[in-house]
Amino acid sequence: MRDDIINYLTIEIKNRAESENNKFGIGVLNHIEAVVKNAEILANKYNADKEVCIIAAWLHDIASITDYKLYEEHHIHGVEIASEILRKFKYDDDKSELVKACILNHRGSIDNKRLSKEEQIIADADAISHFDNIPSLLYLAYKEKNMNIEEGKNFVKNKLERSFKKLSNESKNFYKEKFENVMKIL
């Protein structure tokens, strides 16, 4: 495991999340940390390259938190930023390509072909991370969008249902109980 890169990313992503340039606020760090946690769990479950998954999870939203103007195509710009970082650490070329493919194909809202287990894991970890950040979704609904109780509940519920639908079939089975328990609460 390349602890040098992972330690660097842990600090670098935190610094970027805390920056005034990050329009998503510090809550995005909770999202990224949840993606990292779920990517590691899924990499172990699906016997994928855990190091690649962890590095890709840390980097998957780096463009969004670096410059909001990059948000719409953050998956593309993220590949460029990741490439610079990985090159700086002289990271293995084949693994770098896989990390970049994970970043490029992580968005559930874009129908990209995911050709590796690692790419699917990052997409699934990104989608399921919303279940680990329900307070942030409630904050978004009630504070940022000024919704009433019922509107906010439905907003969060719909967001979580969409996220669950984006999961691969294997991950749907794995996270089914988590999904059902959250839906009962809402």
One Martini backbone bead per residue (centre of mass of N, CA, C, O) as a GRO file, in nm:
protein
  186
    1MET     BB    1   0.097   0.036   0.023
    2ARG     BB    2   0.069   0.388  -0.052
    3ASP     BB    3   0.105   0.594   0.209
    4ASP     BB    4   0.215   0.855   0.086
    5ILE     BB    5  -0.032   0.920  -0.087
    6ILE     BB    6  -0.259   0.890   0.121
    7ASN     BB    7  -0.154   1.100   0.321
    8TYR     BB    8  -0.156   1.335   0.126
    9LEU     BB    9  -0.462   1.322   0.049
   10THR     BB   10  -0.581   1.364   0.328
   11ILE     BB   11  -0.467   1.655   0.348
   12GLU     BB   12  -0.536   1.785   0.071
   13ILE     BB   13  -0.844   1.748   0.081
   14LYS     BB   14  -0.890   1.900   0.341
   15ASN     BB   15  -0.775   2.171   0.243
   16ARG     BB   16  -0.973   2.204   0.003
   17ALA     BB   17  -1.235   2.186   0.175
   18GLU     BB   18  -1.143   2.448   0.359
   19SER     BB   19  -1.156   2.627   0.133
   20GLU     BB   20  -1.293   2.907  -0.019
   21ASN     BB   21  -1.325   2.758  -0.307
   22ASN     BB   22  -1.527   2.573  -0.163
   23LYS     BB   23  -1.876   2.558  -0.232
   24PHE     BB   24  -1.966   2.294  -0.045
   25GLY     BB   25  -1.810   2.268   0.195
   26ILE     BB   26  -1.712   2.060   0.457
   27GLY     BB   27  -1.917   1.824   0.394
   28VAL     BB   28  -1.748   1.697   0.158
   29LEU     BB   29  -1.556   1.540   0.339
   30ASN     BB   30  -1.760   1.332   0.435
   31HIS     BB   31  -1.812   1.217   0.158
   32ILE     BB   32  -1.523   1.128   0.085
   33GLU     BB   33  -1.480   0.946   0.333
   34ALA     BB   34  -1.715   0.755   0.258
   35VAL     BB   35  -1.600   0.662  -0.009
   36VAL     BB   36  -1.345   0.538   0.105
   37LYS     BB   37  -1.476   0.336   0.294
   38ASN     BB   38  -1.652   0.190   0.073
   39ALA     BB   39  -1.418   0.116  -0.117
   40GLU     BB   40  -1.275  -0.072   0.079
   41ILE     BB   41  -1.504  -0.268   0.127
   42LEU     BB   42  -1.549  -0.345  -0.178
   43ALA     BB   43  -1.262  -0.438  -0.242
   44ASN     BB   44  -1.272  -0.675  -0.048
   45LYS     BB   45  -1.530  -0.814  -0.155
   46TYR     BB   46  -1.420  -0.802  -0.485
   47ASN     BB   47  -1.115  -0.831  -0.520
   48ALA     BB   48  -0.963  -0.562  -0.541
   49ASP     BB   49  -0.774  -0.277  -0.574
   50LYS     BB   50  -0.738  -0.103  -0.293
   51GLU     BB   51  -0.544   0.123  -0.358
   52VAL     BB   52  -0.691   0.235  -0.604
   53CYS     BB   53  -0.960   0.290  -0.459
   54ILE     BB   54  -0.858   0.490  -0.247
   55ILE     BB   55  -0.731   0.697  -0.434
   56ALA     BB   56  -0.985   0.749  -0.609
   57ALA     BB   57  -1.167   0.840  -0.377
   58TRP     BB   58  -1.003   1.092  -0.298
   59LEU     BB   59  -1.013   1.209  -0.619
   60HIS     BB   60  -1.306   1.220  -0.753
   61ASP     BB   61  -1.364   1.550  -0.640
   62ILE     BB   62  -1.122   1.754  -0.675
   63ALA     BB   63  -1.229   1.960  -0.885
   64SER     BB   64  -1.479   2.068  -0.730
   65ILE     BB   65  -1.309   2.176  -0.471
   66THR     BB   66  -1.112   2.363  -0.634
   67ASP     BB   67  -1.338   2.439  -0.877
   68TYR     BB   68  -1.660   2.508  -0.953
   69LYS     BB   69  -1.626   2.542  -1.268
   70LEU     BB   70  -1.566   2.211  -1.284
   71TYR     BB   71  -1.818   2.046  -1.205
   72GLU     BB   72  -1.962   1.940  -1.469
   73GLU     BB   73  -1.644   1.818  -1.539
   74HIS     BB   74  -1.493   1.675  -1.288
   75HIS     BB   75  -1.413   1.399  -1.412
   76ILE     BB   76  -1.210   1.523  -1.616
   77HIS     BB   77  -1.040   1.720  -1.438
   78GLY     BB   78  -0.958   1.506  -1.225
   79VAL     BB   79  -0.764   1.352  -1.407
   80GLU     BB   80  -0.556   1.579  -1.435
   81ILE     BB   81  -0.490   1.616  -1.135
   82ALA     BB   82  -0.417   1.323  -1.073
   83SER     BB   83  -0.184   1.297  -1.272
   84GLU     BB   84   0.003   1.496  -1.130
   85ILE     BB   85   0.018   1.355  -0.856
   86LEU     BB   86   0.111   1.071  -0.951
   87ARG     BB   87   0.369   1.170  -1.089
   88LYS     BB   88   0.505   1.291  -0.836
   89PHE     BB   89   0.501   0.978  -0.706
   90LYS     BB   90   0.561   0.759  -0.917
   91TYR     BB   91   0.327   0.605  -1.017
   92ASP     BB   92   0.206   0.350  -1.153
   93ASP     BB   93   0.090   0.341  -1.469
   94ASP     BB   94  -0.140   0.130  -1.456
   95LYS     BB   95  -0.268   0.243  -1.194
   96SER     BB   96  -0.317   0.527  -1.296
   97GLU     BB   97  -0.518   0.450  -1.517
   98LEU     BB   98  -0.726   0.331  -1.320
   99VAL     BB   99  -0.777   0.578  -1.149
  100LYS     BB  100  -0.871   0.755  -1.388
  101ALA     BB  101  -1.112   0.575  -1.466
  102CYS     BB  102  -1.262   0.605  -1.200
  103ILE     BB  103  -1.304   0.910  -1.219
  104LEU     BB  104  -1.441   0.927  -1.501
  105ASN     BB  105  -1.670   0.680  -1.400
  106HIS     BB  106  -1.832   0.775  -1.120
  107ARG     BB  107  -2.084   0.890  -1.246
  108GLY     BB  108  -2.426   0.822  -1.231
  109SER     BB  109  -2.527   1.055  -1.445
  110ILE     BB  110  -2.325   0.893  -1.627
  111ASP     BB  111  -2.308   0.662  -1.908
  112ASN     BB  112  -2.052   0.485  -1.838
  113LYS     BB  113  -1.816   0.257  -1.892
  114ARG     BB  114  -1.731  -0.013  -1.678
  115LEU     BB  115  -1.435  -0.225  -1.696
  116SER     BB  116  -1.395  -0.239  -1.382
  117LYS     BB  117  -1.415  -0.297  -1.056
  118GLU     BB  118  -1.305  -0.023  -0.963
  119GLU     BB  119  -1.505   0.157  -1.113
  120GLN     BB  120  -1.760   0.043  -0.976
  121ILE     BB  121  -1.680   0.102  -0.686
  122ILE     BB  122  -1.670   0.412  -0.704
  123ALA     BB  123  -1.959   0.450  -0.795
  124ASP     BB  124  -2.086   0.305  -0.550
  125ALA     BB  125  -1.950   0.469  -0.321
  126ASP     BB  126  -2.072   0.737  -0.407
  127ALA     BB  127  -2.373   0.659  -0.380
  128ILE     BB  128  -2.366   0.539  -0.078
  129SER     BB  129  -2.263   0.793   0.080
  130HIS     BB  130  -2.543   0.924   0.136
  131PHE     BB  131  -2.607   0.726   0.380
  132ASP     BB  132  -2.362   0.871   0.556
  133ASN     BB  133  -2.509   1.187   0.491
  134ILE     BB  134  -2.793   1.283   0.599
  135PRO     BB  135  -2.744   1.553   0.743
  136SER     BB  136  -2.652   1.700   0.483
  137LEU     BB  137  -2.921   1.664   0.330
  138LEU     BB  138  -3.095   1.812   0.537
  139TYR     BB  139  -2.948   2.078   0.523
  140LEU     BB  140  -3.000   2.128   0.227
  141ALA     BB  141  -3.308   2.127   0.243
  142TYR     BB  142  -3.358   2.332   0.492
  143LYS     BB  143  -3.134   2.558   0.457
  144GLU     BB  144  -3.069   2.595   0.144
  145LYS     BB  145  -3.387   2.529   0.029
  146ASN     BB  146  -3.626   2.592   0.229
  147MET     BB  147  -3.780   2.351   0.332
  148ASN     BB  148  -4.009   2.168   0.442
  149ILE     BB  149  -4.055   1.882   0.598
  150GLU     BB  150  -4.180   1.720   0.361
  151GLU     BB  151  -3.993   1.814   0.134
  152GLY     BB  152  -3.727   1.722   0.267
  153LYS     BB  153  -3.793   1.426   0.295
  154ASN     BB  154  -3.843   1.377  -0.010
  155PHE     BB  155  -3.571   1.470  -0.112
  156VAL     BB  156  -3.400   1.259   0.040
  157LYS     BB  157  -3.546   1.006  -0.052
  158ASN     BB  158  -3.501   1.047  -0.359
  159LYS     BB  159  -3.195   1.057  -0.351
  160LEU     BB  160  -3.157   0.770  -0.231
  161GLU     BB  161  -3.306   0.614  -0.449
  162ARG     BB  162  -3.121   0.701  -0.682
  163SER     BB  163  -2.859   0.594  -0.561
  164PHE     BB  164  -2.944   0.297  -0.541
  165LYS     BB  165  -3.005   0.255  -0.851
  166LYS     BB  166  -2.689   0.302  -0.935
  167LEU     BB  167  -2.618   0.042  -0.845
  168SER     BB  168  -2.504  -0.242  -0.849
  169ASN     BB  169  -2.629  -0.547  -0.795
  170GLU     BB  170  -2.425  -0.632  -0.579
  171SER     BB  171  -2.456  -0.369  -0.404
  172LYS     BB  172  -2.753  -0.387  -0.353
  173ASN     BB  173  -2.737  -0.644  -0.186
  174PHE     BB  174  -2.531  -0.539   0.027
  175TYR     BB  175  -2.718  -0.252   0.088
  176LYS     BB  176  -3.020  -0.319   0.147
  177GLU     BB  177  -3.051  -0.282   0.456
  178LYS     BB  178  -2.966   0.010   0.467
  179PHE     BB  179  -3.185   0.118   0.285
  180GLU     BB  180  -3.436   0.015   0.444
  181ASN     BB  181  -3.373   0.161   0.712
  182VAL     BB  182  -3.380   0.451   0.602
  183MET     BB  183  -3.667   0.441   0.481
  184LYS     BB  184  -3.813   0.398   0.751
  185ILE     BB  185  -3.737   0.673   0.873
  186LEU     BB  186  -3.860   0.843   0.622
   0.00000   0.00000   0.00000
